[in-house]
Amino acid sequence: MAVAELTIDLKALCDNWQALSSHSQSDTGAVVKADAYGLGLAKVAPALAAAGARQFFVAACEEGVQLRHILGSGPEIFVFSGHMDGDTDLITQANLTPLLNSIDQMLRHVEALPGHSFGLQLDTGMNRLGMEDAEWRALRDIALAQRPALVMSHLACADATPDEPEFAMNARQLQSFVDMTDEIDAPRSLAATGGIFLGEDYHFDLTRPGIGMYGGMPYANARPVVTLSVPVIQTRDVLPGETVGYSNTWTAQKPTRVATIAAGYADGLIRAMGGDAWLWAGDTRCKVLGRISMDMIGVDVSDLDEDPTALELLNDRQPVDMLADWAGTIGYEILTSMGARYTRRYLPA
Ligand SMILES: *Cc1c(COP(=O)(O)O)cnc(C)c1O
């Protein structure tokens, strides 16, 4: 078998959701867009529903339809992209709640599906999705009269630390959100994972964690959820002066035992992390040698007493954010890029 095995710990996932939930008095939803951040919607969503999640969020109606098949009726499914041209049938069929982003979407929704549930997305400064202040003021009374299921906005810098200049954006967005939604009846939501840790003022009626449930920053105390074990295809001895991999970027300085493992950048193991990355064989850390290839990586296994049959790239000691740092990216990208060809194994909740 020359495919890596990705083990997803549904218990750790649900524990993370519970822990995030206990950080606020409000309801806690679950963001499961992009196939539950690459971990498998069909397993992740039912586990979260069993743990108590009642509000789910996806990016597109197509994902919502898939999720409705998985969860059955009951949980509320919100769609961040709102009601796009061509979405009407999907929204009805799967009983989705689009988060309307503009006057155009609002008109489309009330014309096509009068009385069907919807939420509203407001822009408080991120300039990505949502109605801006002027648009909202023009529409506010009409929209509120239709009783939206949720009024939400999204923070651009919730993962910043207080010493970073962009951190101040959080308070500005909070103020805008309060100004825009003061005295409305509808339930409100502002915080994703990062926002949950900014304190009570940011929680409103419903929080929307994603990455924290999956074991990523900015939830520093998250339990790691994924383990990635990569089989060794072949092991060889390399003499001083010999090179390993494409473009000869690594040259042996001493006799080295090199294992070639079966995963590469086609599996989302970003080539840029090459020089800095490590793998684990039990308690021993083994360095990546040379370039990461499409389907293979060379690893120094000289310190091991025996040739390994597999090495771990992700585990409790080496969470997604460590790989992200090596690659100059974020844990979200590591998770959502993880290989379609991995064998996925689930530990029960
Ligand atoms: C992805 C997303 C979330 C979840 O964010 P995390 O940082 O993963 O917790 C919440 N709200 C919106 C609008 C999103 O796009």
The ligand as a MOL file (V3000), in Angstrom:
LIG
                    3D

  0  0  0     0  0            999 V3000
M  V30 BEGIN CTAB
M  V30 COUNTS 15 15 0 0 0
M  V30 BEGIN ATOM
M  V30 1 C -14.9670 30.1530 7.6050 0
M  V30 2 C -15.8350 31.0710 8.3500 0
M  V30 3 C -16.0590 30.8760 9.7310 0
M  V30 4 C -15.2520 29.9110 10.5490 0
M  V30 5 O -14.0060 30.4990 10.8000 0
M  V30 6 P -12.8620 29.8150 11.6790 0
M  V30 7 O -11.7850 30.8340 11.7120 0
M  V30 8 O -12.4740 28.5780 10.9370 0
M  V30 9 O -13.4360 29.5080 13.0120 0
M  V30 10 C -17.0270 31.6680 10.3500 0
M  V30 11 N -17.6840 32.6260 9.6550 0
M  V30 12 C -17.4720 32.8690 8.3500 0
M  V30 13 C -18.2230 33.9470 7.6700 0
M  V30 14 C -16.5270 32.1060 7.6560 0
M  V30 15 O -16.2770 32.3690 6.3620 0
M  V30 END ATOM
M  V30 BEGIN BOND
M  V30 1 1 1 2
M  V30 2 1 2 3
M  V30 3 2 2 14
M  V30 4 1 3 4
M  V30 5 2 3 10
M  V30 6 1 4 5
M  V30 7 1 5 6
M  V30 8 2 6 7
M  V30 9 1 6 8
M  V30 10 1 6 9
M  V30 11 1 10 11
M  V30 12 2 11 12
M  V30 13 1 12 13
M  V30 14 1 12 14
M  V30 15 1 14 15
M  V30 END BOND
M  V30 END CTAB
M  END
